[in-house]
Amino acid sequence: MSNATTPVELEGKDLPAFCPNPAMPLWSGHPRVFLDFAANGEAKCPYCGTAYRIKPGTAVHHH
């Protein structure tokens, strides 16, 4: 389960990222939302408030 105050760190293999993430229990689920990361590499789920961050040094490839 995630904590909204501590960002979930993601690597390139985790992209494209979505919430709820695979580590979250099914009972706490909400509709799947693909995350749009800002230029600073951070995003927040509009449903549950879980914060996500791209790990420093991770190469993000755009399609």
PyMOL commands that set and color helices and strands:
alter all, ss='L'
color gray80, all
select helices_A, chain A and resi 12-14+26-28
alter helices_A, ss='H'
color red, helices_A
select strands_A, chain A and resi 8-10+18-19+33-34+42-44+51-54
alter strands_A, ss='S'
color yellow, strands_A
deselect
rebuild
show_as cartoon
